[in-house]
Amino acid sequence: MQTPITDLDEKESTVNPTTYAALYGPYQPPRRRPHRGQAVVTVLAGMLWAVTFASLALLTFVVGMAALWGAADGTPVGDLVLTFFGIIIGAAAVLAALAFAPGVRRLAPASRLLLLGALACPVPTVYAIMVWARIV
């Protein structure tokens, strides 16, 4: 006695490509056209984040050099380094919480990066300019 063939055994239930094309037309992948201002928003967001990371790099370098000189002099520098990195981690946590807020999540990714970059940029940039003015 022969067992009947089911869909789960040997026969795979697929749609014949010619039948699909006859019913729905040839397959066309969805076209994603960027919005008109999306390129501008992406460039602005990139510039804001570049300024932010450059400012943080300068501040981290200055704090690291101060910690190195202080450690060489025998001065305890743990509070300075912990305070600096605590502020950085706290600011990153606030930005991450804001990025996952429902209203911000509805924005386009480029707009979201621009908003977060605009919030993250001013404080480290102002401190970096103040530090640079004192160094030079």
N, CA, C and O atoms as a GROMACS GRO file, in nm:
protein
  544
    1MET      N    1   0.085  -0.118   0.000
    1MET     CA    2   0.000   0.000   0.000
    1MET      C    3   0.089   0.124   0.000
    1MET      O    4   0.188   0.132   0.074
    2GLN      N    5   0.054   0.219  -0.083
    2GLN     CA    6   0.134   0.337  -0.097
    2GLN      C    7   0.072   0.450  -0.014
    2GLN      O    8  -0.050   0.471  -0.015
    3THR      N    9   0.159   0.522   0.059
    3THR     CA   10   0.109   0.633   0.141
    3THR      C   11   0.092   0.757   0.054
    3THR      O   12   0.169   0.778  -0.039
    4PRO      N   13  -0.007   0.837   0.084
    4PRO     CA   14  -0.028   0.957   0.002
    4PRO      C   15   0.083   1.061   0.029
    4PRO      O   16   0.135   1.071   0.140
    5ILE      N   17   0.117   1.136  -0.072
    5ILE     CA   18   0.219   1.241  -0.060
    5ILE      C   19   0.150   1.365  -0.004
    5ILE      O   20   0.049   1.411  -0.057
    6THR      N   21   0.207   1.417   0.101
    6THR     CA   22   0.153   1.540   0.159
    6THR      C   23   0.248   1.654   0.131
    6THR      O   24   0.358   1.634   0.080
    7ASP      N   25   0.205   1.771   0.163
    7ASP     CA   26   0.289   1.889   0.141
    7ASP      C   27   0.417   1.883   0.224
    7ASP      O   28   0.519   1.939   0.185
    8LEU      N   29   0.411   1.816   0.337
    8LEU     CA   30   0.527   1.814   0.425
    8LEU      C   31   0.627   1.706   0.388
    8LEU      O   32   0.741   1.709   0.435
    9ASP      N   33   0.588   1.610   0.304
    9ASP     CA   34   0.679   1.500   0.272
    9ASP      C   35   0.772   1.539   0.157
    9ASP      O   36   0.874   1.606   0.179
   10GLU      N   37   0.739   1.498   0.037
   10GLU     CA   38   0.830   1.514  -0.075
   10GLU      C   39   0.793   1.630  -0.165
   10GLU      O   40   0.880   1.691  -0.227
   11LYS      N   41   0.669   1.661  -0.172
   11LYS     CA   42   0.626   1.765  -0.264
   11LYS      C   43   0.627   1.899  -0.192
   11LYS      O   44   0.568   1.914  -0.085
   12GLU      N   45   0.693   1.994  -0.250
   12GLU     CA   46   0.700   2.128  -0.193
   12GLU      C   47   0.595   2.214  -0.262
   12GLU      O   48   0.585   2.211  -0.385
   13SER      N   49   0.518   2.287  -0.187
   13SER     CA   50   0.414   2.368  -0.247
   13SER      C   51   0.473   2.504  -0.282
   13SER      O   52   0.489   2.590  -0.194
   14THR      N   53   0.505   2.525  -0.407
   14THR     CA   54   0.556   2.653  -0.453
   14THR      C   55   0.472   2.698  -0.570
   14THR      O   56   0.403   2.619  -0.634
   15VAL      N   57   0.479   2.824  -0.598
   15VAL     CA   58   0.406   2.881  -0.710
   15VAL      C   59   0.497   2.875  -0.832
   15VAL      O   60   0.615   2.910  -0.825
   16ASN      N   61   0.442   2.831  -0.941
   16ASN     CA   62   0.517   2.827  -1.065
   16ASN      C   63   0.552   2.970  -1.105
   16ASN      O   64   0.464   3.056  -1.106
   17PRO      N   65   0.680   2.999  -1.137
   17PRO     CA   66   0.718   3.137  -1.170
   17PRO      C   67   0.642   3.195  -1.289
   17PRO      O   68   0.613   3.314  -1.290
   18THR      N   69   0.611   3.114  -1.387
   18THR     CA   70   0.536   3.166  -1.501
   18THR      C   71   0.393   3.201  -1.463
   18THR      O   72   0.337   3.298  -1.513
   19THR      N   73   0.335   3.122  -1.374
   19THR     CA   74   0.200   3.153  -1.326
   19THR      C   75   0.201   3.282  -1.245
   19THR      O   76   0.112   3.366  -1.260
   20TYR      N   77   0.301   3.298  -1.159
   20TYR     CA   78   0.312   3.421  -1.080
   20TYR      C   79   0.326   3.542  -1.170
   20TYR      O   80   0.261   3.644  -1.149
   21ALA      N   81   0.413   3.530  -1.272
   21ALA     CA   82   0.433   3.641  -1.364
   21ALA      C   83   0.306   3.671  -1.443
   21ALA      O   84   0.277   3.787  -1.471
   22ALA      N   85   0.230   3.568  -1.479
   22ALA     CA   86   0.106   3.590  -1.553
   22ALA      C   87   0.002   3.659  -1.466
   22ALA      O   88  -0.074   3.742  -1.515
   23LEU      N   89  -0.001   3.626  -1.338
   23LEU     CA   90  -0.100   3.686  -1.249
   23LEU      C   91  -0.061   3.827  -1.204
   23LEU      O   92  -0.144   3.918  -1.206
   24TYR      N   93   0.063   3.844  -1.164
   24TYR     CA   94   0.104   3.968  -1.098
   24TYR      C   95   0.203   4.051  -1.178
   24TYR      O   96   0.238   4.161  -1.137
   25GLY      N   97   0.250   4.002  -1.291
   25GLY     CA   98   0.351   4.072  -1.368
   25GLY      C   99   0.489   4.029  -1.321
   25GLY      O  100   0.500   3.959  -1.220
   26PRO      N  101   0.594   4.070  -1.390
   26PRO     CA  102   0.729   4.029  -1.350
   26PRO      C  103   0.766   4.091  -1.214
   26PRO      O  104   0.716   4.197  -1.176
   27TYR      N  105   0.852   4.021  -1.143
   27TYR     CA  106   0.893   4.068  -1.011
   27TYR      C  107   0.974   4.196  -1.024
   27TYR      O  108   1.066   4.204  -1.105
   28GLN      N  109   0.940   4.292  -0.945
   28GLN     CA  110   1.013   4.417  -0.941
   28GLN      C  111   1.042   4.447  -0.795
   28GLN      O  112   0.950   4.460  -0.714
   29PRO      N  113   1.170   4.459  -0.760
   29PRO     CA  114   1.200   4.492  -0.620
   29PRO      C  115   1.149   4.633  -0.588
   29PRO      O  116   1.144   4.719  -0.676
   30PRO      N  117   1.112   4.653  -0.465
   30PRO     CA  118   1.060   4.786  -0.429
   30PRO      C  119   1.169   4.892  -0.442
   30PRO      O  120   1.284   4.870  -0.403
   31ARG      N  121   1.131   5.004  -0.498
   31ARG     CA  122   1.227   5.113  -0.514
   31ARG      C  123   1.215   5.207  -0.396
   31ARG      O  124   1.106   5.251  -0.360
   32ARG      N  125   1.329   5.236  -0.339
   32ARG     CA  126   1.330   5.329  -0.226
   32ARG      C  127   1.396   5.457  -0.273
   32ARG      O  128   1.517   5.461  -0.296
   33ARG      N  129   1.317   5.558  -0.285
   33ARG     CA  130   1.371   5.687  -0.325
   33ARG      C  131   1.393   5.769  -0.199
   33ARG      O  132   1.302   5.783  -0.118
   34PRO      N  133   1.514   5.823  -0.183
   34PRO     CA  134   1.536   5.907  -0.065
   34PRO      C  135   1.457   6.037  -0.077
   34PRO      O  136   1.431   6.087  -0.187
   35HIS      N  137   1.420   6.089   0.036
   35HIS     CA  138   1.350   6.217   0.037
   35HIS      C  139   1.446   6.325  -0.010
   35HIS      O  140   1.567   6.307  -0.008
   36ARG      N  141   1.391   6.436  -0.050
   36ARG     CA  142   1.474   6.541  -0.108
   36ARG      C  143   1.578   6.594  -0.011
   36ARG      O  144   1.694   6.613  -0.049
   37GLY      N  145   1.541   6.618   0.111
   37GLY     CA  146   1.632   6.678   0.207
   37GLY      C  147   1.709   6.578   0.291
   37GLY      O  148   1.782   6.617   0.382
   38GLN      N  149   1.693   6.450   0.261
   38GLN     CA  150   1.758   6.349   0.345
   38GLN      C  151   1.910   6.357   0.336
   38GLN      O  152   1.978   6.336   0.437
   39ALA      N  153   1.965   6.387   0.220
   39ALA     CA  154   2.110   6.397   0.206
   39ALA      C  155   2.164   6.514   0.288
   39ALA      O  156   2.269   6.502   0.351
   40VAL      N  157   2.093   6.624   0.286
   40VAL     CA  158   2.136   6.741   0.363
   40VAL      C  159   2.132   6.711   0.513
   40VAL      O  160   2.224   6.746   0.586
   41VAL      N  161   2.026   6.647   0.556
   41VAL     CA  162   2.013   6.613   0.698
   41VAL      C  163   2.123   6.516   0.740
   41VAL      O  164   2.179   6.528   0.849
   42THR      N  165   2.154   6.420   0.654
   42THR     CA  166   2.258   6.322   0.685
   42THR      C  167   2.394   6.390   0.695
   42THR      O  168   2.472   6.359   0.786
   43VAL      N  169   2.424   6.481   0.604
   43VAL     CA  170   2.553   6.552   0.609
   43VAL      C  171   2.561   6.640   0.733
   43VAL      O  172   2.664   6.645   0.799
   44LEU      N  173   2.454   6.710   0.764
   44LEU     CA  174   2.454   6.794   0.885
   44LEU      C  175   2.472   6.710   1.011
   44LEU      O  176   2.546   6.748   1.102
   45ALA      N  177   2.405   6.596   1.018
   45ALA     CA  178   2.419   6.508   1.134
   45ALA      C  179   2.563   6.458   1.144
   45ALA      O  180   2.620   6.454   1.253
   46GLY      N  181   2.621   6.419   1.032
   46GLY     CA  182   2.760   6.374   1.032
   46GLY      C  183   2.856   6.482   1.078
   46GLY      O  184   2.951   6.455   1.152
   47MET      N  185   2.832   6.605   1.034
   47MET     CA  186   2.919   6.716   1.076
   47MET      C  187   2.905   6.743   1.227
   47MET      O  188   3.005   6.764   1.295
   48LEU      N  189   2.782   6.741   1.277
   48LEU     CA  190   2.762   6.763   1.420
   48LEU      C  191   2.831   6.655   1.503
   48LEU      O  192   2.897   6.685   1.603
   49TRP      N  193   2.816   6.528   1.462
   49TRP     CA  194   2.878   6.421   1.538
   49TRP      C  195   3.030   6.424   1.524
   49TRP      O  196   3.100   6.387   1.618
   50ALA      N  197   3.083   6.468   1.409
   50ALA     CA  198   3.228   6.480   1.394
   50ALA      C  199   3.283   6.587   1.488
   50ALA      O  200   3.388   6.567   1.550
   51VAL      N  201   3.214   6.700   1.498
   51VAL     CA  202   3.257   6.806   1.590
   51VAL      C  203   3.248   6.756   1.735
   51VAL      O  204   3.336   6.784   1.816
   52THR      N  205   3.142   6.684   1.766
   52THR     CA  206   3.125   6.631   1.901
   52THR      C  207   3.237   6.534   1.937
   52THR      O  208   3.296   6.544   2.045
   53PHE      N  209   3.267   6.440   1.848
   53PHE     CA  210   3.372   6.342   1.878
   53PHE      C  211   3.510   6.405   1.880
   53PHE      O  212   3.595   6.363   1.958
   54ALA      N  213   3.534   6.506   1.796
   54ALA     CA  214   3.663   6.576   1.800
   54ALA      C  215   3.679   6.650   1.932
   54ALA      O  216   3.787   6.651   1.991
   55SER      N  217   3.572   6.712   1.979
   55SER     CA  218   3.577   6.784   2.108
   55SER      C  219   3.601   6.686   2.222
   55SER      O  220   3.680   6.713   2.313
   56LEU      N  221   3.532   6.572   2.218
   56LEU     CA  222   3.552   6.471   2.323
   56LEU      C  223   3.693   6.414   2.318
   56LEU      O  224   3.751   6.382   2.422
   57ALA      N  225   3.748   6.399   2.199
   57ALA     CA  226   3.885   6.348   2.187
   57ALA      C  227   3.984   6.447   2.248
   57ALA      O  228   4.077   6.407   2.318
   58LEU      N  229   3.966   6.576   2.221
   58LEU     CA  230   4.055   6.676   2.280
   58LEU      C  231   4.043   6.677   2.432
   58LEU      O  232   4.144   6.680   2.502
   59LEU      N  233   3.920   6.675   2.482
   59LEU     CA  234   3.900   6.676   2.627
   59LEU      C  235   3.957   6.551   2.692
   59LEU      O  236   4.017   6.559   2.800
   60THR      N  237   3.940   6.436   2.628
   60THR     CA  238   3.996   6.311   2.683
   60THR      C  239   4.147   6.316   2.683
   60THR      O  240   4.210   6.269   2.778
   61PHE      N  241   4.206   6.371   2.578
   61PHE     CA  242   4.352   6.385   2.574
   61PHE      C  243   4.402   6.476   2.685
   61PHE      O  244   4.501   6.444   2.751
   62VAL      N  245   4.335   6.588   2.707
   62VAL     CA  246   4.377   6.682   2.812
   62VAL      C  247   4.362   6.619   2.950
   62VAL      O  248   4.452   6.632   3.034
   63VAL      N  249   4.252   6.552   2.975
   63VAL     CA  250   4.232   6.486   3.104
   63VAL      C  251   4.333   6.375   3.122
   63VAL      O  252   4.386   6.357   3.232
   64GLY      N  253   4.361   6.300   3.016
   64GLY     CA  254   4.462   6.194   3.026
   64GLY      C  255   4.600   6.248   3.055
   64GLY      O  256   4.674   6.191   3.136
   65MET      N  257   4.637   6.358   2.989
   65MET     CA  258   4.769   6.419   3.016
   65MET      C  259   4.775   6.476   3.157
   65MET      O  260   4.878   6.462   3.224
   66ALA      N  261   4.669   6.538   3.203
   66ALA     CA  262   4.667   6.591   3.340
   66ALA      C  263   4.677   6.476   3.441
   66ALA      O  264   4.746   6.488   3.542
   67ALA      N  265   4.609   6.366   3.412
   67ALA     CA  266   4.617   6.250   3.502
   67ALA      C  267   4.758   6.191   3.500
   67ALA      O  268   4.810   6.151   3.604
   68LEU      N  269   4.819   6.185   3.383
   68LEU     CA  270   4.955   6.131   3.373
   68LEU      C  271   5.055   6.219   3.447
   68LEU      O  272   5.139   6.167   3.520
   69TRP      N  273   5.047   6.350   3.430
   69TRP     CA  274   5.137   6.440   3.501
   69TRP      C  275   5.111   6.438   3.651
   69TRP      O  276   5.203   6.444   3.732
   70GLY      N  277   4.983   6.431   3.686
   70GLY     CA  278   4.952   6.424   3.829
   70GLY      C  279   5.000   6.295   3.891
   70GLY      O  280   5.050   6.296   4.004
   71ALA      N  281   4.987   6.184   3.821
   71ALA     CA  282   5.036   6.057   3.874
   71ALA      C  283   5.187   6.056   3.884
   71ALA      O  284   5.243   5.998   3.978
   72ALA      N  285   5.255   6.121   3.789
   72ALA     CA  286   5.401   6.129   3.794
   72ALA      C  287   5.446   6.216   3.911
   72ALA      O  288   5.554   6.194   3.967
   73ASP      N  289   5.365   6.313   3.947
   73ASP     CA  290   5.398   6.401   4.059
   73ASP      C  291   5.360   6.340   4.192
   73ASP      O  292   5.403   6.388   4.297
   74GLY      N  293   5.281   6.235   4.190
   74GLY     CA  294   5.238   6.170   4.313
   74GLY      C  295   5.103   6.216   4.364
   74GLY      O  296   5.061   6.177   4.472
   75THR      N  297   5.036   6.298   4.287
   75THR     CA  298   4.904   6.348   4.325
   75THR      C  299   4.799   6.242   4.290
   75THR      O  300   4.805   6.184   4.182
   76PRO      N  301   4.702   6.217   4.378
   76PRO     CA  302   4.596   6.123   4.343
   76PRO      C  303   4.508   6.181   4.232
   76PRO      O  304   4.458   6.293   4.243
   77VAL      N  305   4.491   6.104   4.125
   77VAL     CA  306   4.416   6.153   4.009
   77VAL      C  307   4.291   6.069   3.982
   77VAL      O  308   4.223   6.091   3.882
   78GLY      N  309   4.262   5.976   4.069
   78GLY     CA  310   4.148   5.888   4.045
   78GLY      C  311   4.017   5.964   4.040
   78GLY      O  312   3.931   5.931   3.958
   79ASP      N  313   3.999   6.064   4.126
   79ASP     CA  314   3.874   6.139   4.125
   79ASP      C  315   3.853   6.215   3.995
   79ASP      O  316   3.742   6.221   3.943
   80LEU      N  317   3.960   6.272   3.941
   80LEU     CA  318   3.950   6.346   3.815
   80LEU      C  319   3.907   6.254   3.701
   80LEU      O  320   3.816   6.286   3.626
   81VAL      N  321   3.974   6.141   3.690
   81VAL     CA  322   3.944   6.048   3.581
   81VAL      C  323   3.805   5.987   3.598
   81VAL      O  324   3.730   5.978   3.501
   82LEU      N  325   3.770   5.947   3.719
   82LEU     CA  326   3.637   5.889   3.742
   82LEU      C  327   3.526   5.990   3.717
   82LEU      O  328   3.422   5.955   3.661
   83THR      N  329   3.547   6.113   3.758
   83THR     CA  330   3.447   6.217   3.735
   83THR      C  331   3.428   6.242   3.586
   83THR      O  332   3.316   6.253   3.537
   84PHE      N  333   3.539   6.251   3.513
   84PHE     CA  334   3.532   6.276   3.369
   84PHE      C  335   3.457   6.164   3.298
   84PHE      O  336   3.365   6.190   3.221
   85PHE      N  337   3.498   6.040   3.323
   85PHE     CA  338   3.433   5.930   3.254
   85PHE      C  339   3.291   5.906   3.306
   85PHE      O  340   3.206   5.856   3.231
   86GLY      N  341   3.263   5.941   3.430
   86GLY     CA  342   3.126   5.933   3.480
   86GLY      C  343   3.034   6.030   3.407
   86GLY      O  344   2.920   5.996   3.376
   87ILE      N  345   3.083   6.150   3.381
   87ILE     CA  346   3.004   6.249   3.306
   87ILE      C  347   2.980   6.200   3.164
   87ILE      O  348   2.870   6.213   3.111
   88ILE      N  349   3.084   6.144   3.101
   88ILE     CA  350   3.071   6.095   2.964
   88ILE      C  351   2.970   5.980   2.956
   88ILE      O  352   2.884   5.977   2.868
   89ILE      N  353   2.980   5.886   3.049
   89ILE     CA  354   2.889   5.772   3.050
   89ILE      C  355   2.746   5.817   3.082
   89ILE      O  356   2.651   5.766   3.022
   90GLY      N  357   2.731   5.911   3.173
   90GLY     CA  358   2.598   5.964   3.205
   90GLY      C  359   2.534   6.035   3.086
   90GLY      O  360   2.415   6.017   3.060
   91ALA      N  361   2.613   6.115   3.015
   91ALA     CA  362   2.559   6.184   2.897
   91ALA      C  363   2.522   6.084   2.788
   91ALA      O  364   2.422   6.101   2.720
   92ALA      N  365   2.603   5.980   2.772
   92ALA     CA  366   2.570   5.876   2.673
   92ALA      C  367   2.442   5.802   2.710
   92ALA      O  368   2.363   5.767   2.623
   93ALA      N  369   2.423   5.779   2.840
   93ALA     CA  370   2.301   5.711   2.884
   93ALA      C  371   2.178   5.798   2.859
   93ALA      O  372   2.073   5.748   2.819
   94VAL      N  373   2.190   5.927   2.884
   94VAL     CA  374   2.078   6.018   2.859
   94VAL      C  375   2.045   6.023   2.710
   94VAL      O  376   1.928   6.020   2.672
   95LEU      N  377   2.148   6.030   2.625
   95LEU     CA  378   2.123   6.031   2.481
   95LEU      C  379   2.062   5.900   2.433
   95LEU      O  380   1.975   5.900   2.346
   96ALA      N  381   2.107   5.788   2.490
   96ALA     CA  382   2.050   5.659   2.451
   96ALA      C  383   1.905   5.649   2.495
   96ALA      O  384   1.822   5.597   2.420
   97ALA      N  385   1.873   5.698   2.614
   97ALA     CA  386   1.734   5.696   2.660
   97ALA      C  387   1.647   5.785   2.572
   97ALA      O  388   1.533   5.751   2.540
   98LEU      N  389   1.701   5.899   2.533
   98LEU     CA  390   1.625   5.988   2.445
   98LEU      C  391   1.608   5.926   2.306
   98LEU      O  392   1.503   5.944   2.243
   99ALA      N  393   1.709   5.855   2.258
   99ALA     CA  394   1.700   5.793   2.125
   99ALA      C  395   1.591   5.687   2.120
   99ALA      O  396   1.533   5.663   2.014
  100PHE      N  397   1.562   5.623   2.233
  100PHE     CA  398   1.460   5.519   2.236
  100PHE      C  399   1.325   5.571   2.285
  100PHE      O  400   1.232   5.491   2.305
  101ALA      N  401   1.311   5.700   2.303
  101ALA     CA  402   1.182   5.758   2.339
  101ALA      C  403   1.086   5.742   2.220
  101ALA      O  404   1.129   5.752   2.105
  102PRO      N  405   0.959   5.718   2.247
  102PRO     CA  406   0.866   5.689   2.137
  102PRO      C  407   0.857   5.800   2.032
  102PRO      O  408   0.850   5.771   1.913
  103GLY      N  409   0.858   5.924   2.074
  103GLY     CA  410   0.849   6.033   1.977
  103GLY      C  411   0.971   6.043   1.888
  103GLY      O  412   0.960   6.075   1.770
  104VAL      N  413   1.086   6.016   1.944
  104VAL     CA  414   1.210   6.022   1.867
  104VAL      C  415   1.223   5.899   1.778
  104VAL      O  416   1.279   5.908   1.669
  105ARG      N  417   1.172   5.787   1.824
  105ARG     CA  418   1.180   5.664   1.743
  105ARG      C  419   1.099   5.675   1.614
  105ARG      O  420   1.129   5.606   1.516
  106ARG      N  421   0.997   5.760   1.614
  106ARG     CA  422   0.915   5.776   1.495
  106ARG      C  423   0.986   5.856   1.386
  106ARG      O  424   0.944   5.854   1.270
  107LEU      N  425   1.092   5.928   1.423
  107LEU     CA  426   1.165   6.008   1.324
  107LEU      C  427   1.243   5.918   1.229
  107LEU      O  428   1.272   5.802   1.260
  108ALA      N  429   1.276   5.972   1.115
  108ALA     CA  430   1.364   5.901   1.023
  108ALA      C  431   1.503   5.890   1.087
  108ALA      O  432   1.540   5.975   1.168
  109PRO      N  433   1.579   5.787   1.053
  109PRO     CA  434   1.711   5.770   1.117
  109PRO      C  435   1.803   5.890   1.103
  109PRO      O  436   1.874   5.926   1.198
  110ALA      N  437   1.804   5.953   0.986
  110ALA     CA  438   1.890   6.071   0.968
  110ALA      C  439   1.844   6.187   1.056
  110ALA      O  440   1.926   6.257   1.114
  111SER      N  441   1.715   6.206   1.066
  111SER     CA  442   1.661   6.313   1.152
  111SER      C  443   1.689   6.284   1.298
  111SER      O  444   1.719   6.376   1.376
  112ARG      N  445   1.679   6.158   1.336
  112ARG     CA  446   1.709   6.119   1.474
  112ARG      C  447   1.856   6.149   1.508
  112ARG      O  448   1.886   6.200   1.615
  113LEU      N  449   1.947   6.115   1.416
  113LEU     CA  450   2.089   6.144   1.439
  113LEU      C  451   2.115   6.293   1.445
  113LEU      O  452   2.197   6.339   1.525
  114LEU      N  453   2.046   6.370   1.363
  114LEU     CA  454   2.062   6.515   1.366
  114LEU      C  455   2.013   6.572   1.499
  114LEU      O  456   2.081   6.657   1.558
  115LEU      N  457   1.899   6.528   1.547
  115LEU     CA  458   1.847   6.576   1.675
  115LEU      C  459   1.942   6.541   1.789
  115LEU      O  460   1.974   6.626   1.872
  116LEU      N  461   1.986   6.417   1.794
  116LEU     CA  462   2.075   6.377   1.903
  116LEU      C  463   2.210   6.445   1.892
  116LEU      O  464   2.271   6.480   1.994
  117GLY      N  465   2.258   6.465   1.769
  117GLY     CA  466   2.384   6.538   1.751
  117GLY      C  467   2.372   6.683   1.794
  117GLY      O  468   2.466   6.738   1.852
  118ALA      N  469   2.258   6.745   1.767
  118ALA     CA  470   2.238   6.883   1.809
  118ALA      C  471   2.231   6.895   1.961
  118ALA      O  472   2.270   6.997   2.017
  119LEU      N  473   2.182   6.791   2.027
  119LEU     CA  474   2.179   6.794   2.174
  119LEU      C  475   2.315   6.759   2.235
  119LEU      O  476   2.350   6.809   2.342
  120ALA      N  477   2.391   6.674   2.167
  120ALA     CA  478   2.518   6.629   2.222
  120ALA      C  479   2.633   6.724   2.193
  120ALA      O  480   2.732   6.724   2.266
  121CYS      N  481   2.623   6.802   2.089
  121CYS     CA  482   2.736   6.881   2.041
  121CYS      C  483   2.776   7.001   2.127
  121CYS      O  484   2.895   7.019   2.150
  122PRO      N  485   2.684   7.084   2.175
  122PRO     CA  486   2.726   7.212   2.234
  122PRO      C  487   2.814   7.202   2.358
  122PRO      O  488   2.912   7.276   2.369
  123VAL      N  489   2.782   7.116   2.450
  123VAL     CA  490   2.855   7.114   2.578
  123VAL      C  491   3.001   7.074   2.559
  123VAL      O  492   3.088   7.149   2.604
  124PRO      N  493   3.034   6.960   2.497
  124PRO     CA  494   3.175   6.928   2.482
  124PRO      C  495   3.249   7.026   2.391
  124PRO      O  496   3.369   7.049   2.409
  125THR      N  497   3.179   7.084   2.295
  125THR     CA  498   3.245   7.179   2.206
  125THR      C  499   3.281   7.307   2.280
  125THR      O  500   3.390   7.360   2.262
  126VAL      N  501   3.192   7.356   2.363
  126VAL     CA  502   3.222   7.477   2.442
  126VAL      C  503   3.338   7.449   2.539
  126VAL      O  504   3.428   7.532   2.552
  127TYR      N  505   3.336   7.334   2.605
  127TYR     CA  506   3.447   7.301   2.695
  127TYR      C  507   3.578   7.284   2.619
  127TYR      O  508   3.684   7.325   2.667
  128ALA      N  509   3.573   7.225   2.501
  128ALA     CA  510   3.694   7.207   2.422
  128ALA      C  511   3.749   7.342   2.376
  128ALA      O  512   3.871   7.362   2.375
  129ILE      N  513   3.662   7.434   2.338
  129ILE     CA  514   3.707   7.568   2.298
  129ILE      C  515   3.768   7.640   2.417
  129ILE      O  516   3.870   7.708   2.403
  130MET      N  517   3.707   7.627   2.535
  130MET     CA  518   3.764   7.690   2.655
  130MET      C  519   3.901   7.631   2.689
  130MET      O  520   3.993   7.705   2.723
  131VAL      N  521   3.914   7.500   2.679
  131VAL     CA  522   4.042   7.436   2.706
  131VAL      C  523   4.146   7.478   2.603
  131VAL      O  524   4.260   7.507   2.637
  132TRP      N  525   4.106   7.481   2.476
  132TRP     CA  526   4.199   7.518   2.371
  132TRP      C  527   4.244   7.664   2.388
  132TRP      O  528   4.360   7.696   2.362
  133ALA      N  529   4.153   7.754   2.432
  133ALA     CA  530   4.190   7.893   2.454
  133ALA      C  531   4.290   7.906   2.567
  133ALA      O  532   4.375   7.995   2.564
  134ARG      N  533   4.280   7.820   2.666
  134ARG     CA  534   4.377   7.826   2.777
  134ARG      C  535   4.511   7.765   2.740
  134ARG      O  536   4.615   7.809   2.789
  135ILE      N  537   4.509   7.663   2.651
  135ILE     CA  538   4.634   7.598   2.612
  135ILE      C  539   4.714   7.689   2.519
  135ILE      O  540   4.835   7.703   2.535
  136VAL      N  541   4.648   7.749   2.423
  136VAL     CA  542   4.717   7.832   2.323
  136VAL      C  543   4.737   7.968   2.373
  136VAL      O  544   4.793   8.052   2.303
   0.00000   0.00000   0.00000
